[in-house]
């Protein structure tokens, strides 16, 4: 690892002047440079398609619906997108989980999450189900995704998610580990940690049901999503191919 381009993040009860002197002494001999990697832009998504990955004899299927999204943490829509995802599949009280596990009993868990990449987001929704319910489970996953685009969440639902995320934010600030992780994330994304943290609760509270539907319609596009099913091809293909 080269010193050029590296970032050191520290959080805790320490005197900055003393700590800086200690770090400069400890890392005085660390030299070297590395050329910056050329990260390509997020590729344009093609048409929706289904990929079956054969795992002969498997009694279960792993279902994943995914899409590359041109969205970054610095974009104004980013927080609204995170809240939308939380409602759709971010926890055990989200729509995917309640539908596929609580209501239907298809799986032990169904979630969605955004994975932050250098030039965008890889968004995925996933569930592991029995072969015999793979087709209806996938249909319910797609129905919930469409529901985020087509309908408005209630003020009650949005309010509950806001309170949860606000509490999580404040809880993380009380932890040295989480504080360091947050600072590293802001630095990596070239954001002002002070500004982002100071305005987070205000920006979160200002979101409306219309904002949630707007970002769902703007960024979740079922016509561009790739569905990957891993399991026994002979058991899955007849049900999933249509």
Order of alpha helices (4+ residues) and beta strands (2+ residues): alpha-beta-beta-alpha-beta-beta-alpha-alpha-alpha-alpha-alpha-beta-alpha
